[in-house]
Amino acid sequence: MPCYRCERVQTDPGKGSSPWAVAVVKRNQVLVCPVCQQEHPEWVEELDRCPHCNSTRLKMMLGSVICKSCGADS
């Protein structure tokens, strides 16, 4: 899956955690490359938020959006 902002394709990461961010935008799971994270800090404002706790720590699971902070399912 490419970066949703610039279409850059993710390469195989080295050891450790990936520098790519996984997020939910308009009820779609997306990746944000490290370059866009650094050069376009406003990308965080585009993220969906949990209607219960306002967190952006969301994940898609079987068509539902699950909040990793409070566990809400929307």
Secondary structure as a PSIPRED ss2 file (coil, helix, strand):
# PSIPRED VFORMAT (PSIPRED V4.0)

   1 M C   1.000  0.000  0.000
   2 P E   0.000  0.000  1.000
   3 C E   0.000  0.000  1.000
   4 Y C   1.000  0.000  0.000
   5 R C   1.000  0.000  0.000
   6 C C   1.000  0.000  0.000
   7 E C   1.000  0.000  0.000
   8 R C   1.000  0.000  0.000
   9 V E   0.000  0.000  1.000
  10 Q C   1.000  0.000  0.000
  11 T C   1.000  0.000  0.000
  12 D C   1.000  0.000  0.000
  13 P C   1.000  0.000  0.000
  14 G C   1.000  0.000  0.000
  15 K C   1.000  0.000  0.000
  16 G C   1.000  0.000  0.000
  17 S C   1.000  0.000  0.000
  18 S C   1.000  0.000  0.000
  19 P C   1.000  0.000  0.000
  20 W C   1.000  0.000  0.000
  21 A E   0.000  0.000  1.000
  22 V E   0.000  0.000  1.000
  23 A E   0.000  0.000  1.000
  24 V E   0.000  0.000  1.000
  25 V E   0.000  0.000  1.000
  26 K C   1.000  0.000  0.000
  27 R C   1.000  0.000  0.000
  28 N E   0.000  0.000  1.000
  29 Q E   0.000  0.000  1.000
  30 V E   0.000  0.000  1.000
  31 L E   0.000  0.000  1.000
  32 V E   0.000  0.000  1.000
  33 C C   1.000  0.000  0.000
  34 P H   0.000  1.000  0.000
  35 V H   0.000  1.000  0.000
  36 C H   0.000  1.000  0.000
  37 Q H   0.000  1.000  0.000
  38 Q H   0.000  1.000  0.000
  39 E H   0.000  1.000  0.000
  40 H C   1.000  0.000  0.000
  41 P H   0.000  1.000  0.000
  42 E H   0.000  1.000  0.000
  43 W H   0.000  1.000  0.000
  44 V H   0.000  1.000  0.000
  45 E H   0.000  1.000  0.000
  46 E H   0.000  1.000  0.000
  47 L C   1.000  0.000  0.000
  48 D C   1.000  0.000  0.000
  49 R C   1.000  0.000  0.000
  50 C C   1.000  0.000  0.000
  51 P C   1.000  0.000  0.000
  52 H C   1.000  0.000  0.000
  53 C C   1.000  0.000  0.000
  54 N C   1.000  0.000  0.000
  55 S C   1.000  0.000  0.000
  56 T C   1.000  0.000  0.000
  57 R C   1.000  0.000  0.000
  58 L E   0.000  0.000  1.000
  59 K E   0.000  0.000  1.000
  60 M E   0.000  0.000  1.000
  61 M E   0.000  0.000  1.000
  62 L C   1.000  0.000  0.000
  63 G C   1.000  0.000  0.000
  64 S E   0.000  0.000  1.000
  65 V E   0.000  0.000  1.000
  66 I E   0.000  0.000  1.000
  67 C E   0.000  0.000  1.000
  68 K C   1.000  0.000  0.000
  69 S C   1.000  0.000  0.000
  70 C C   1.000  0.000  0.000
  71 G C   1.000  0.000  0.000
  72 A C   1.000  0.000  0.000
  73 D E   0.000  0.000  1.000
  74 S C   1.000  0.000  0.000
